[in-house]
Amino acid sequence: MSRILAFAGSNSSTSINYKLVKYTTSLIKGQDVSLINMVDYNFPVFSEDLERNEGYSDLLKSLKDKIVSAEGLIISVNEHNSNPSAYFKNVLDWLSRVDRNYLTDTKILLMSCSGGRRGAIGSLEVSKGILQRFGGEVVATFSLPSFNHTFEETKGITDPELALAHKKALEIFLSQI
């Protein structure tokens, strides 16, 4: 049984990316899956002065420990102006300062979704590069466009082609951990 940690790259209490992650984890059987809501993880904007004067918070160290102890991560990233949100980038900045290689040997299912037709693909691509820089291996990706038209909380992904693509990405990820 593999340990999987799942979260969205958003700190919004109404995050559609969190809904996608939550749905994705509901499909996994026979694994040790932990779902965390990043609303509970608030960090100040990274600065070298803050790092030097205050060090690393217990909350940051706790998040890093959860990530390091997982064999696999499921992450869905939101998008602001074709890039990861400032929140998610800030989290990655802090984590990389605690341990530059905190993702070494970690398999990642990287997803994205948005209300628009591009499905936050810009953020997905940028995030993929960043995560690999810290040692993570993105083994599968999935992008869900037009969230409000292709997803229902009680049913999941309602578009048959997108549902199949999601299923395949999840199967690839699970086969790698």
Secondary structure as the mmCIF struct_conf table of DSSP 4:
data_model
#
loop_
_struct_conf.conf_type_id
_struct_conf.id
_struct_conf.beg_label_comp_id
_struct_conf.beg_label_asym_id
_struct_conf.beg_label_seq_id
_struct_conf.end_label_comp_id
_struct_conf.end_label_asym_id
_struct_conf.end_label_seq_id
STRN STRN1 ARG A 3 ALA A 8
BEND BEND1 GLY A 9 GLY A 9
TURN_TY1_P TURN_TY1_P1 SER A 13 THR A 14
HELX_RH_AL_P HELX_RH_AL_P1 ILE A 16 SER A 26
TURN_TY1_P TURN_TY1_P2 LEU A 27 LEU A 27
BEND BEND2 GLY A 30 GLN A 31
STRN STRN2 ASP A 32 LEU A 35
HELX_RH_3T_P HELX_RH_3T_P1 MET A 38 ASP A 40
HELX_LH_PP_P HELX_LH_PP_P1 PRO A 44 PHE A 46
HELX_RH_AL_P HELX_RH_AL_P2 GLU A 48 GLU A 54
HELX_RH_AL_P HELX_RH_AL_P3 ASP A 58 SER A 69
BEND BEND3 GLU A 71 GLU A 71
STRN STRN3 GLY A 72 VAL A 77
STRN STRN4 HIS A 80 HIS A 80
TURN_TY1_P TURN_TY1_P3 ASN A 81 SER A 82
STRN STRN5 ASN A 83 ASN A 83
HELX_RH_AL_P HELX_RH_AL_P4 ALA A 86 VAL A 98
TURN_TY1_P TURN_TY1_P4 ARG A 100 ASP A 105
STRN STRN6 LYS A 107 CYS A 113
BEND BEND4 GLY A 115 GLY A 116
TURN_TY1_P TURN_TY1_P5 ARG A 117 ALA A 120
HELX_RH_AL_P HELX_RH_AL_P5 ILE A 121 ARG A 133
TURN_TY1_P TURN_TY1_P6 PHE A 134 GLY A 135
STRN STRN7 GLU A 137 LEU A 144
BEND BEND5 SER A 146 SER A 146
HELX_RH_AL_P HELX_RH_AL_P6 PHE A 147 THR A 150
STRN STRN8 PHE A 151 GLU A 152
TURN_TY1_P TURN_TY1_P7 GLU A 153 LYS A 155
STRN STRN9 GLY A 156 ILE A 157
BEND BEND6 ASP A 159 ASP A 159
HELX_RH_AL_P HELX_RH_AL_P7 PRO A 160 GLN A 176
#
